[in-house]
Amino acid sequence: MMTLRWANACGGGPDGSHVTILTGHVTSMSFSDVSPHRKGLSPLYAVFDRVIKKPLYQVENEDYEILLRGLLTTAWLIDDFMFDHDYYGAEQYLITSASSKTSIGLTSEANHALC
C-alpha cells in the first residue's frame, strides 16, 4: 500500500491531493496499481510513470500528455496487432470504440504515415 501526493508525481490524477493505492511492481520510474477494481484491465490502465523523473517531461505539456498518451499507445497496439495478423486479409476494416479519442487516433490523416 502506498499513499502518493499527485502533484507532478504521475502527470495528473484525481481532484484530491493524495490517493492511496495497492502497489504492485515499483521502480524508480514507475509503479503499478493492483487494486481489485483494476483486475482484468489492460496494464495500460494500471501503470503510472513518475513523470518528474522522465528526461523529456515538461510541466507545460502535461495536459497534452495526459490526453494523448493513452491514445497513442492504444492506436499503436491496434495497428501492430492487425499488421501481425496481415489485417486478416482485409483491405478495409471497421473498429468501434467507446473512446472517441481512440477512433480519431486510428483514423487521422497524420497517422497514415505511421502505418
N, C-alpha and C positions, 0 to 999 in steps of 0.2 A: 504494500500500500504506500502511496506517495501523495503528499499534498504539494501542489505546484502553484506558484504565482504566475498567472498567464502573461502579464505584460512583457512583451518581447521575448518570451520563452519559447513559444510554439507558433508564432505567426497567427495570432488570433485565438479566439476562444469564446466561451460563454460571456454573458453580460457581467457576471460576478468577477471578483478579483482573484479568487482561488478556486481550485477544484481538487477533489480527492479521487484518485483513480487506482485501480488494481493493476499494477505494472507487471508486465511480462519481461521481455528482453530489454535490457537497458544498456546503452553505450554512451560514450561522451557526446555523440552526435544525435542520438535519437532514443526513443523508448516506445514500447507498445503498451496498449491498454487491453487487458484480458478480462475486463468486466463482463459479467454474464449477458448484459444486453448487447454486447458486440459479437457474441458467439454466432457463428455461421456467416458473418460478414466477411467480405474481402479484406485482406490485410491493408488495402489502401485506406480503409476507414478506421484503422486501429493503430497505425504507426504515426508517430509525431516527431518531427525534426526539431532540434534545438537550433532555431534559425540564427540566433546571435553568434553561434559558433561556425556558421557557414561563411566561407570567404566571399561569396558573391551577394550575401544578404545586404539589402539596403532598406531601411525603415520606410523610406518614401515610396517604395514599390510593394509594400506589404499587402495592401488591398488587392492589387493585381495578382499577386502570388496566391493569396487565399482563394480568389475567384477562379484562377486559371490552372493551378497546379493539378488538381484532380481531373479536370477536363483533358488536359494534355495527356496525362497518364492513361485515362480510360480510352481515349481515342486511339492512342498508340497501341494499347493492348488489343483492342478490337481489330485494328488493321493488321497487326502482327499475326493474330490468330487466323484471320481469313487468308493471309498470304501463306502461312504454314500449311493450310488445307487447300491450297490452289483455288481459293474462292469457291470451292465446291463445284467448279466447272461453270459458274455463273459469270455472265458479263456484267450484270447488274444485280444488286441485292438490296433488300429493304430491311432496315434496322429500326425498331421502335424503341423509344426510351422515355422513361418518366422524366428524365432530365433534359430540358431544352438546351442546356449548355453542351451536353454530350452530342446531341443532334447537330447543333451548329458546328461544333468542333470537327465532326466527321464529314460535314458537307461543305465547309467553307472553301472557297476557291484557293486560298493560301495553302491549305493542307494538301491539295492535289500534288503539289511539287514534292511533298514528303513521301508519297506513296510509290 
